[in-house]
């Protein structure tokens, strides 16, 4: 299916040159997930930019989030505000567009500068993940607004401040925004060759606090209950759950003290990656069983904090239809759109769990994300903006994938 006159005109608008300038300006602002000052600046810049859309722009305060310290204490962790834009909530076709403005690079990280590489790629923090995606999302929506189909489409744009740390303060907001939407696009980067992420594993992060009993390591060690050993025992038991559809990564054990004292506290940090809801249920059951066994055999108390913040995202029929629509739009633009399963997670997991079909790598082409080699392919900004524009217009015509 080729392009109609309306589609061709909108795609030309989406190819504007201001996207790269926006990316470079936004990437110059450090917006690491824990840099509250930088996040505030970035939220203001995005609010100004997205005010170009004909809707209500709001900054939504983050939900409270508890974190576990190395000593096992629980405290509140602050996050930045989330940007929410609401356009035509009464229109017949309701869509959701999401992204994040935090990066993995804190204010003290050495990777702060943006530069152009000899081959034209842009190396810089957040250029691909995902300030490039935010720029092309905005360009696409502005292009759609120039068309006669705009009145058929209502949408929300949600750009959160905490995706890189699992979206703990925005998960409930994502679920509220997803409610009643026909489809969603999330602007995580595509692979350098344009391949999209299809099915995704889920993810669960846990901080497991072990409380034992201290004693002198030489005089009466038998009176102690070694919390570090209990945490290590638990890590090894959790390892036994690893299989083709479930990965388990005990990442860190914190605790202990002087060598001559039996340690009475430890914290085990562990990540689970289940591929299906059944695998998630199996992981939960294995965790509960291992905790109960270690607590009983080693006479320690164990408290589990955390949960599965990213549900598995299989490709169901509705998602396959949405991917098919995007693929067909790519064909009309001369792009070969393919997708593959991945173990990575993002806000698309949470959207899919609400029953809304989502393509969550509609952003720019780029690579080496989460490293100082991160790069953006600048030619992909207009390319992917046109892809989004066309996909949105066809959703407006059809009403659903």
TORPAKE-383098 format. One record per residue (C-alpha): x, y, z; residue in one letter; residue number from 1. Coordinates in Angstrom, 3 decimals, decimal comma, padded with zeros to 6 digits. Layout:
BEGIN
+----------+----------+----------+------+-----+
!       px !       py !       pz ! code ! pos !
+----------+----------+----------+------+-----+
!        X !        Y !        Z !    a ! NUM !
...
+----------+----------+----------+------+-----+
// end
This chain:
BEGIN
+----------+----------+----------+------+-----+
!       px !       py !       pz ! code ! pos !
+----------+----------+----------+------+-----+
!  000,000 !  000,000 !  000,000 !    x !   1 !
!  001,530 !  003,306 ! -001,096 !    x !   2 !
!  001,170 !  006,754 !  000,448 !    x !   3 !
! -001,929 !  008,903 !  000,107 !    x !   4 !
! -001,587 !  012,611 ! -000,505 !    x !   5 !
! -002,341 !  013,385 !  003,144 !    x !   6 !
!  000,198 !  010,818 !  004,330 !    x !   7 !
!  002,878 !  012,057 !  001,945 !    x !   8 !
!  002,435 !  015,656 !  003,061 !    x !   9 !
!  002,525 !  014,747 !  006,760 !    x !  10 !
!  005,658 !  012,653 !  006,349 !    x !  11 !
!  007,398 !  015,572 !  004,674 !    x !  12 !
!  006,558 !  017,761 !  007,673 !    x !  13 !
!  007,946 !  015,065 !  009,984 !    x !  14 !
!  011,279 !  015,260 !  008,208 !    x !  15 !
!  012,101 !  018,686 !  009,682 !    x !  16 !
!  015,682 !  019,554 !  010,604 !    x !  17 !
!  015,080 !  020,738 !  014,167 !    x !  18 !
!  015,194 !  017,236 !  015,680 !    x !  19 !
!  018,979 !  016,923 !  015,769 !    x !  20 !
!  019,298 !  020,359 !  017,307 !    x !  21 !
!  016,856 !  019,330 !  020,031 !    x !  22 !
!  018,758 !  016,103 !  020,693 !    x !  23 !
!  022,062 !  017,918 !  021,041 !    x !  24 !
!  020,551 !  020,481 !  023,395 !    x !  25 !
!  018,800 !  017,885 !  025,533 !    x !  26 !
!  021,850 !  015,625 !  025,667 !    x !  27 !
!  023,883 !  018,519 !  027,077 !    x !  28 !
!  021,697 !  018,334 !  030,216 !    x !  29 !
!  022,684 !  015,550 !  032,589 !    x !  30 !
!  019,457 !  013,805 !  033,544 !    x !  31 !
!  020,742 !  010,727 !  035,328 !    x !  32 !
!  017,978 !  008,943 !  037,197 !    x !  33 !
!  019,277 !  010,161 !  040,580 !    x !  34 !
!  020,246 !  013,685 !  039,488 !    x !  35 !
!  017,141 !  015,513 !  040,705 !    x !  36 !
!  018,441 !  018,947 !  039,729 !    x !  37 !
!  019,237 !  017,828 !  036,194 !    x !  38 !
!  015,900 !  016,038 !  035,894 !    x !  39 !
!  014,104 !  019,235 !  036,863 !    x !  40 !
!  015,894 !  021,187 !  034,137 !    x !  41 !
!  015,174 !  018,496 !  031,571 !    x !  42 !
!  011,493 !  018,308 !  032,530 !    x !  43 !
!  011,209 !  022,039 !  031,966 !    x !  44 !
!  012,806 !  021,821 !  028,520 !    x !  45 !
!  010,507 !  018,972 !  027,511 !    x !  46 !
!  007,466 !  020,780 !  028,869 !    x !  47 !
!  008,286 !  023,794 !  026,718 !    x !  48 !
!  008,860 !  021,625 !  023,630 !    x !  49 !
!  005,727 !  019,504 !  023,981 !    x !  50 !
!  003,614 !  022,602 !  024,627 !    x !  51 !
!  003,613 !  022,889 !  020,811 !    x !  52 !
!  000,932 !  020,172 !  020,848 !    x !  53 !
! -002,717 !  021,244 !  021,281 !    x !  54 !
! -003,268 !  019,729 !  024,699 !    x !  55 !
! -002,774 !  020,055 !  028,427 !    x !  56 !
!  000,820 !  019,740 !  029,657 !    x !  57 !
!  001,340 !  018,730 !  033,286 !    x !  58 !
!  004,141 !  017,620 !  035,568 !    x !  59 !
!  002,923 !  014,697 !  037,676 !    x !  60 !
!  004,680 !  014,135 !  041,023 !    x !  61 !
!  006,345 !  010,729 !  041,435 !    x !  62 !
!  004,775 !  008,067 !  043,608 !    x !  63 !
!  006,618 !  007,274 !  046,874 !    x !  64 !
!  009,276 !  004,581 !  046,508 !    x !  65 !
!  011,002 !  002,600 !  049,261 !    x !  66 !
!  014,571 !  001,344 !  048,908 !    x !  67 !
!  016,670 ! -000,944 !  051,090 !    x !  68 !
!  020,056 !  000,289 !  052,284 !    x !  69 !
!  023,185 ! -001,805 !  052,708 !    x !  70 !
!  022,398 ! -002,127 !  056,424 !    x !  71 !
!  018,902 ! -003,431 !  055,715 !    x !  72 !
!  017,151 ! -000,207 !  056,654 !    x !  73 !
!  014,263 !  001,005 !  054,502 !    x !  74 !
!  013,996 !  004,623 !  053,391 !    x !  75 !
!  012,279 !  006,746 !  050,750 !    x !  76 !
!  014,001 !  007,417 !  047,407 !    x !  77 !
!  013,136 !  010,631 !  045,574 !    x !  78 !
!  012,491 !  010,751 !  041,835 !    x !  79 !
!  011,779 !  013,447 !  039,300 !    x !  80 !
!  008,369 !  014,545 !  038,063 !    x !  81 !
!  006,774 !  012,839 !  035,068 !    x !  82 !
!  005,632 !  014,821 !  032,025 !    x !  83 !
!  002,076 !  014,106 !  030,885 !    x !  84 !
!  000,455 !  015,654 !  027,819 !    x !  85 !
! -003,242 !  015,013 !  027,142 !    x !  86 !
! -004,740 !  015,829 !  023,743 !    x !  87 !
! -008,404 !  015,391 !  022,729 !    x !  88 !
! -009,474 !  012,880 !  025,406 !    x !  89 !
! -012,936 !  012,615 !  023,784 !    x !  90 !
! -011,692 !  011,671 !  020,290 !    x !  91 !
! -012,819 !  008,269 !  018,966 !    x !  92 !
! -009,322 !  006,765 !  018,650 !    x !  93 !
! -007,202 !  006,949 !  021,814 !    x !  94 !
! -003,462 !  006,220 !  021,669 !    x !  95 !
! -000,567 !  006,310 !  024,117 !    x !  96 !
!  002,986 !  007,492 !  023,416 !    x !  97 !
!  005,617 !  006,956 !  026,087 !    x !  98 !
!  009,273 !  007,608 !  026,704 !    x !  99 !
!  011,688 !  008,516 !  029,455 !    x ! 100 !
!  014,008 !  011,421 !  029,989 !    x ! 101 !
!  016,355 !  009,897 !  032,544 !    x ! 102 !
!  019,648 !  008,299 !  031,549 !    x ! 103 !
!  022,017 !  005,838 !  033,223 !    x ! 104 !
!  024,772 !  008,467 !  033,437 !    x ! 105 !
!  024,865 !  010,290 !  036,773 !    x ! 106 !
!  026,144 !  013,801 !  037,354 !    x ! 107 !
!  029,537 !  012,400 !  038,394 !    x ! 108 !
!  029,882 !  010,025 !  035,415 !    x ! 109 !
!  032,788 !  010,868 !  033,068 !    x ! 110 !
!  030,547 !  010,540 !  029,988 !    x ! 111 !
!  029,004 !  013,998 !  029,663 !    x ! 112 !
!  030,031 !  015,386 !  026,259 !    x ! 113 !
!  028,494 !  014,916 !  022,812 !    x ! 114 !
!  030,620 !  014,680 !  019,676 !    x ! 115 !
!  030,265 !  013,813 !  016,026 !    x ! 116 !
!  032,209 !  010,716 !  014,979 !    x ! 117 !
!  034,059 !  010,527 !  011,632 !    x ! 118 !
!  031,284 !  008,411 !  010,088 !    x ! 119 !
!  028,601 !  010,938 !  011,073 !    x ! 120 !
!  027,206 !  009,117 !  014,097 !    x ! 121 !
!  026,562 !  011,203 !  017,210 !    x ! 122 !
!  028,261 !  009,908 !  020,351 !    x ! 123 !
!  026,727 !  011,299 !  023,518 !    x ! 124 !
!  024,860 !  010,438 !  026,720 !    x ! 125 !
!  021,216 !  009,702 !  026,039 !    x ! 126 !
!  021,402 !  010,533 !  022,338 !    x ! 127 !
!  019,876 !  007,187 !  021,372 !    x ! 128 !
!  018,410 !  006,181 !  024,727 !    x ! 129 !
!  016,290 !  008,079 !  024,385 !    x ! 130 !
!  016,443 !  011,807 !  023,733 !    x ! 131 !
!  016,567 !  011,039 !  020,032 !    x ! 132 !
!  013,341 !  009,091 !  020,446 !    x ! 133 !
!  011,677 !  011,975 !  022,276 !    x ! 134 !
!  012,587 !  014,412 !  019,499 !    x ! 135 !
!  011,191 !  012,238 !  016,723 !    x ! 136 !
!  008,072 !  011,396 !  018,749 !    x ! 137 !
!  007,338 !  015,113 !  019,034 !    x ! 138 !
!  008,059 !  015,692 !  015,333 !    x ! 139 !
!  005,682 !  012,894 !  014,364 !    x ! 140 !
!  002,862 !  014,194 !  016,560 !    x ! 141 !
!  003,318 !  017,734 !  015,240 !    x ! 142 !
!  003,118 !  016,356 !  011,711 !    x ! 143 !
! -000,079 !  014,436 !  012,493 !    x ! 144 !
! -001,620 !  017,630 !  013,846 !    x ! 145 !
! -001,338 !  019,223 !  010,380 !    x ! 146 !
! -003,662 !  016,617 !  008,829 !    x ! 147 !
! -007,452 !  016,335 !  008,536 !    x ! 148 !
! -007,230 !  013,076 !  010,487 !    x ! 149 !
! -005,980 !  014,795 !  013,642 !    x ! 150 !
! -009,488 !  015,256 !  015,051 !    x ! 151 !
! -010,028 !  011,490 !  015,041 !    x ! 152 !
! -007,061 !  010,931 !  017,355 !    x ! 153 !
! -006,845 !  011,580 !  021,053 !    x ! 154 !
! -003,688 !  010,678 !  022,884 !    x ! 155 !
! -001,531 !  010,972 !  025,935 !    x ! 156 !
!  002,204 !  011,450 !  025,943 !    x ! 157 !
!  003,863 !  010,164 !  029,107 !    x ! 158 !
!  007,576 !  010,814 !  029,571 !    x ! 159 !
!  008,781 !  009,454 !  032,895 !    x ! 160 !
!  011,861 !  010,227 !  034,947 !    x ! 161 !
!  012,716 !  006,769 !  036,239 !    x ! 162 !
!  012,606 !  004,173 !  033,452 !    x ! 163 !
!  016,305 !  003,382 !  033,783 !    x ! 164 !
!  015,763 !  002,310 !  037,398 !    x ! 165 !
!  012,652 !  000,257 !  036,661 !    x ! 166 !
!  009,924 !  002,962 !  036,682 !    x ! 167 !
!  009,069 !  002,428 !  040,366 !    x ! 168 !
!  007,540 !  005,901 !  040,797 !    x ! 169 !
!  005,711 !  005,926 !  037,454 !    x ! 170 !
!  004,378 !  002,358 !  037,077 !    x ! 171 !
!  000,924 !  003,206 !  038,425 !    x ! 172 !
!  000,758 !  006,280 !  036,187 !    x ! 173 !
!  001,702 !  004,186 !  033,148 !    x ! 174 !
! -001,123 !  001,774 !  033,957 !    x ! 175 !
! -003,629 !  004,609 !  034,337 !    x ! 176 !
! -002,595 !  006,148 !  031,028 !    x ! 177 !
! -002,747 !  002,800 !  029,218 !    x ! 178 !
! -006,344 !  002,224 !  030,273 !    x ! 179 !
! -008,730 !  002,403 !  027,307 !    x ! 180 !
! -006,047 !  002,971 !  024,663 !    x ! 181 !
! -006,298 !  001,236 !  021,294 !    x ! 182 !
! -002,523 !  000,997 !  020,879 !    x ! 183 !
!  000,734 !  002,438 !  022,149 !    x ! 184 !
!  004,174 !  003,364 !  020,883 !    x ! 185 !
!  007,233 !  003,660 !  023,122 !    x ! 186 !
!  010,356 !  005,365 !  021,819 !    x ! 187 !
!  013,215 !  003,185 !  022,980 !    x ! 188 !
!  015,967 !  003,003 !  020,328 !    x ! 189 !
!  015,869 !  000,489 !  017,518 !    x ! 190 !
!  019,018 ! -001,479 !  016,726 !    x ! 191 !
!  021,505 !  000,143 !  014,321 !    x ! 192 !
!  020,023 ! -001,771 !  011,380 !    x ! 193 !
!  016,498 ! -000,754 !  012,355 !    x ! 194 !
!  015,403 ! -004,030 !  013,931 !    x ! 195 !
!  012,721 ! -003,611 !  016,598 !    x ! 196 !
!  012,279 ! -005,462 !  019,885 !    x ! 197 !
!  009,396 ! -007,932 !  019,769 !    x ! 198 !
!  008,645 ! -010,185 !  022,719 !    x ! 199 !
!  010,423 ! -009,210 !  025,923 !    x ! 200 !
!  011,249 ! -011,094 !  029,082 !    x ! 201 !
!  009,988 ! -009,681 !  032,350 !    x ! 202 !
!  012,140 ! -008,457 !  035,206 !    x ! 203 !
!  011,973 ! -008,609 !  038,975 !    x ! 204 !
!  014,392 ! -006,914 !  041,353 !    x ! 205 !
!  014,621 ! -007,968 !  044,988 !    x ! 206 !
!  016,541 ! -006,825 !  048,033 !    x ! 207 !
!  016,475 ! -009,648 !  050,581 !    x ! 208 !
!  017,376 ! -008,665 !  054,133 !    x ! 209 !
!  018,851 ! -011,410 !  056,330 !    x ! 210 !
!  019,066 ! -010,948 !  060,102 !    x ! 211 !
!  021,218 ! -013,373 !  062,086 !    x ! 212 !
!  022,930 ! -013,189 !  065,483 !    x ! 213 !
!  026,369 ! -011,782 !  066,221 !    x ! 214 !
!  028,949 ! -013,620 !  068,331 !    x ! 215 !
!  032,732 ! -013,683 !  068,833 !    x ! 216 !
!  034,280 ! -015,451 !  065,857 !    x ! 217 !
!  036,882 ! -017,179 !  068,049 !    x ! 218 !
!  035,397 ! -017,592 !  071,505 !    x ! 219 !
!  031,802 ! -018,688 !  070,756 !    x ! 220 !
!  031,057 ! -018,724 !  067,037 !    x ! 221 !
!  028,525 ! -021,517 !  067,538 !    x ! 222 !
!  026,278 ! -019,024 !  069,338 !    x ! 223 !
!  026,150 ! -016,822 !  066,238 !    x ! 224 !
!  023,956 ! -017,089 !  063,178 !    x ! 225 !
!  025,972 ! -015,939 !  060,179 !    x ! 226 !
!  023,815 ! -013,704 !  057,991 !    x ! 227 !
!  026,404 ! -013,505 !  055,196 !    x ! 228 !
!  026,537 ! -017,305 !  054,931 !    x ! 229 !
!  022,743 ! -017,421 !  054,926 !    x ! 230 !
!  022,622 ! -014,866 !  052,106 !    x ! 231 !
!  025,195 ! -016,857 !  050,132 !    x ! 232 !
!  023,241 ! -020,076 !  050,745 !    x ! 233 !
!  020,105 ! -018,351 !  049,488 !    x ! 234 !
!  021,906 ! -017,091 !  046,361 !    x ! 235 !
!  023,047 ! -020,617 !  045,518 !    x ! 236 !
!  019,551 ! -022,005 !  046,022 !    x ! 237 !
!  018,079 ! -019,329 !  043,763 !    x ! 238 !
!  020,629 ! -020,239 !  041,097 !    x ! 239 !
!  018,963 ! -023,648 !  040,815 !    x ! 240 !
!  015,891 ! -021,996 !  039,261 !    x ! 241 !
!  017,867 ! -020,951 !  036,162 !    x ! 242 !
!  016,523 ! -022,464 !  032,953 !    x ! 243 !
!  015,926 ! -021,679 !  029,280 !    x ! 244 !
!  013,029 ! -019,354 !  030,111 !    x ! 245 !
!  014,224 ! -017,918 !  033,418 !    x ! 246 !
!  017,497 ! -016,243 !  034,273 !    x ! 247 !
!  018,472 ! -015,494 !  037,864 !    x ! 248 !
!  021,287 ! -013,112 !  038,724 !    x ! 249 !
!  022,332 ! -012,786 !  042,385 !    x ! 250 !
!  024,184 ! -009,519 !  041,851 !    x ! 251 !
!  025,494 ! -008,428 !  045,248 !    x ! 252 !
!  025,737 ! -009,384 !  048,908 !    x ! 253 !
!  026,211 ! -006,533 !  051,366 !    x ! 254 !
!  026,775 ! -006,824 !  055,096 !    x ! 255 !
!  029,132 ! -008,176 !  057,680 !    x ! 256 !
!  031,737 ! -006,338 !  059,661 !    x ! 257 !
!  035,022 ! -007,050 !  061,499 !    x ! 258 !
!  036,658 ! -010,420 !  060,859 !    x ! 259 !
!  036,331 ! -011,423 !  064,495 !    x ! 260 !
!  032,537 ! -010,963 !  064,644 !    x ! 261 !
!  029,950 ! -013,382 !  063,234 !    x ! 262 !
!  027,916 ! -011,062 !  060,980 !    x ! 263 !
!  024,335 ! -010,510 !  062,035 !    x ! 264 !
!  023,047 ! -008,806 !  058,900 !    x ! 265 !
!  023,319 ! -009,078 !  055,126 !    x ! 266 !
!  021,404 ! -007,896 !  052,064 !    x ! 267 !
!  021,204 ! -010,013 !  048,913 !    x ! 268 !
!  020,338 ! -008,183 !  045,671 !    x ! 269 !
!  018,959 ! -010,431 !  042,934 !    x ! 270 !
!  017,324 ! -010,022 !  039,529 !    x ! 271 !
!  014,953 ! -012,481 !  037,822 !    x ! 272 !
!  014,142 ! -012,463 !  034,087 !    x ! 273 !
!  011,109 ! -014,676 !  033,341 !    x ! 274 !
!  010,040 ! -015,107 !  029,715 !    x ! 275 !
!  006,364 ! -015,848 !  030,366 !    x ! 276 !
!  003,814 ! -015,285 !  033,144 !    x ! 277 !
!  004,148 ! -018,973 !  034,067 !    x ! 278 !
!  007,914 ! -018,525 !  034,446 !    x ! 279 !
!  007,290 ! -015,537 !  036,696 !    x ! 280 !
!  004,981 ! -017,641 !  038,871 !    x ! 281 !
!  007,663 ! -020,348 !  039,037 !    x ! 282 !
!  010,256 ! -017,786 !  040,078 !    x ! 283 !
!  008,001 ! -016,473 !  042,842 !    x ! 284 !
!  007,399 ! -019,973 !  044,151 !    x ! 285 !
!  011,111 ! -020,852 !  044,059 !    x ! 286 !
!  012,011 ! -017,653 !  045,905 !    x ! 287 !
!  009,429 ! -018,286 !  048,621 !    x ! 288 !
!  010,583 ! -021,888 !  049,048 !    x ! 289 !
!  014,291 ! -021,004 !  049,182 !    x ! 290 !
!  013,687 ! -018,228 !  051,716 !    x ! 291 !
!  011,686 ! -020,537 !  053,984 !    x ! 292 !
!  014,340 ! -023,303 !  053,835 !    x ! 293 !
!  017,296 ! -021,022 !  054,537 !    x ! 294 !
!  015,484 ! -019,236 !  057,346 !    x ! 295 !
!  014,623 ! -022,541 !  059,019 !    x ! 296 !
!  017,935 ! -024,337 !  058,513 !    x ! 297 !
!  020,178 ! -021,412 !  059,464 !    x ! 298 !
!  017,888 ! -019,963 !  062,154 !    x ! 299 !
!  017,841 ! -016,477 !  060,674 !    x ! 300 !
!  015,019 ! -014,122 !  059,773 !    x ! 301 !
!  014,616 ! -013,114 !  056,146 !    x ! 302 !
!  012,514 ! -010,281 !  054,751 !    x ! 303 !
!  011,991 ! -009,896 !  051,001 !    x ! 304 !
!  011,608 ! -006,409 !  049,498 !    x ! 305 !
!  010,850 ! -005,696 !  045,842 !    x ! 306 !
!  008,907 ! -007,454 !  043,151 !    x ! 307 !
!  008,383 ! -008,040 !  039,451 !    x ! 308 !
!  008,141 ! -004,480 !  038,191 !    x ! 309 !
!  008,260 ! -005,490 !  034,521 !    x ! 310 !
!  005,827 ! -008,263 !  033,526 !    x ! 311 !
!  006,842 ! -010,520 !  030,617 !    x ! 312 !
!  005,716 ! -009,182 !  027,233 !    x ! 313 !
!  004,851 ! -012,020 !  024,826 !    x ! 314 !
!  003,673 ! -011,212 !  021,305 !    x ! 315 !
! -000,073 ! -011,797 !  021,383 !    x ! 316 !
! -002,314 ! -011,494 !  018,286 !    x ! 317 !
! -003,088 ! -007,799 !  018,887 !    x ! 318 !
!  000,618 ! -006,981 !  019,219 !    x ! 319 !
!  001,363 ! -008,961 !  016,066 !    x ! 320 !
! -001,243 ! -006,919 !  014,175 !    x ! 321 !
!  000,339 ! -003,671 !  015,414 !    x ! 322 !
!  003,790 ! -004,866 !  014,370 !    x ! 323 !
!  002,299 ! -005,779 !  011,011 !    x ! 324 !
!  000,901 ! -002,273 !  010,612 !    x ! 325 !
!  004,310 ! -000,752 !  011,404 !    x ! 326 !
!  005,982 ! -003,161 !  008,993 !    x ! 327 !
!  003,557 ! -002,173 !  006,223 !    x ! 328 !
!  004,183 !  001,507 !  006,935 !    x ! 329 !
!  007,895 !  000,832 !  006,652 !    x ! 330 !
!  007,382 ! -000,868 !  003,300 !    x ! 331 !
!  005,481 !  002,185 !  002,029 !    x ! 332 !
!  008,461 !  004,334 !  003,046 !    x ! 333 !
!  011,069 !  001,989 !  001,590 !    x ! 334 !
!  012,129 !  000,640 !  004,993 !    x ! 335 !
!  012,584 ! -003,034 !  005,863 !    x ! 336 !
!  011,056 ! -003,430 !  009,341 !    x ! 337 !
!  011,844 ! -006,592 !  011,274 !    x ! 338 !
!  011,739 ! -007,488 !  014,960 !    x ! 339 !
!  013,269 ! -010,000 !  017,336 !    x ! 340 !
!  012,789 ! -011,176 !  020,909 !    x ! 341 !
!  014,984 ! -009,673 !  023,622 !    x ! 342 !
!  015,764 ! -010,150 !  027,297 !    x ! 343 !
!  015,774 ! -006,394 !  027,847 !    x ! 344 !
!  012,836 ! -004,666 !  029,505 !    x ! 345 !
!  011,197 ! -001,245 !  029,325 !    x ! 346 !
!  007,911 !  000,552 !  029,954 !    x ! 347 !
!  006,464 ! -001,403 !  027,031 !    x ! 348 !
!  006,315 ! -004,427 !  029,357 !    x ! 349 !
!  004,004 ! -002,533 !  031,692 !    x ! 350 !
!  001,809 ! -001,252 !  028,867 !    x ! 351 !
!  001,381 ! -004,715 !  027,365 !    x ! 352 !
!  000,433 ! -006,074 !  030,783 !    x ! 353 !
! -002,568 ! -003,713 !  030,668 !    x ! 354 !
! -003,810 ! -005,475 !  027,536 !    x ! 355 !
! -002,727 ! -002,707 !  025,150 !    x ! 356 !
! -000,717 ! -003,664 !  022,041 !    x ! 357 !
!  002,571 ! -001,773 !  021,962 !    x ! 358 !
!  005,624 ! -001,418 !  019,747 !    x ! 359 !
!  008,272 ! -000,163 !  022,129 !    x ! 360 !
!  011,288 !  000,527 !  019,907 !    x ! 361 !
!  009,902 !  003,277 !  017,699 !    x ! 362 !
!  012,847 !  005,519 !  018,526 !    x ! 363 !
!  015,979 !  006,398 !  016,601 !    x ! 364 !
!  018,464 !  003,861 !  015,312 !    x ! 365 !
!  021,509 !  003,699 !  017,548 !    x ! 366 !
!  023,626 !  001,426 !  019,684 !    x ! 367 !
!  026,098 !  000,832 !  022,525 !    x ! 368 !
!  023,492 !  002,221 !  024,903 !    x ! 369 !
!  024,310 !  002,344 !  028,627 !    x ! 370 !
!  027,994 !  002,830 !  027,772 !    x ! 371 !
!  030,301 !  005,718 !  026,927 !    x ! 372 !
!  030,204 !  004,486 !  023,316 !    x ! 373 !
!  026,455 !  005,189 !  022,983 !    x ! 374 !
!  025,656 !  006,550 !  019,535 !    x ! 375 !
!  022,778 !  007,924 !  017,503 !    x ! 376 !
!  022,484 !  007,594 !  013,725 !    x ! 377 !
!  021,177 !  011,101 !  012,886 !    x ! 378 !
!  019,676 !  010,125 !  009,516 !    x ! 379 !
!  017,284 !  007,901 !  011,416 !    x ! 380 !
!  015,559 !  010,870 !  013,090 !    x ! 381 !
!  013,499 !  011,939 !  010,053 !    x ! 382 !
!  013,268 !  008,330 !  008,903 !    x ! 383 !
!  011,695 !  007,125 !  012,132 !    x ! 384 !
!  009,591 !  010,265 !  012,558 !    x ! 385 !
!  008,017 !  009,520 !  009,180 !    x ! 386 !
!  007,447 !  005,900 !  010,224 !    x ! 387 !
!  005,622 !  007,019 !  013,369 !    x ! 388 !
!  003,621 !  009,644 !  011,488 !    x ! 389 !
!  002,380 !  007,145 !  008,953 !    x ! 390 !
!  001,580 !  004,507 !  011,569 !    x ! 391 !
! -000,410 !  007,019 !  013,645 !    x ! 392 !
! -002,401 !  008,192 !  010,622 !    x ! 393 !
! -003,291 !  004,635 !  009,665 !    x ! 394 !
! -004,354 !  003,887 !  013,214 !    x ! 395 !
! -006,558 !  006,970 !  013,023 !    x ! 396 !
! -008,232 !  005,616 !  009,883 !    x ! 397 !
! -008,666 !  002,060 !  011,177 !    x ! 398 !
! -009,401 !  002,810 !  014,809 !    x ! 399 !
! -007,257 ! -000,122 !  015,974 !    x ! 400 !
! -004,310 ! -002,246 !  014,757 !    x ! 401 !
+----------+----------+----------+------+-----+
// end
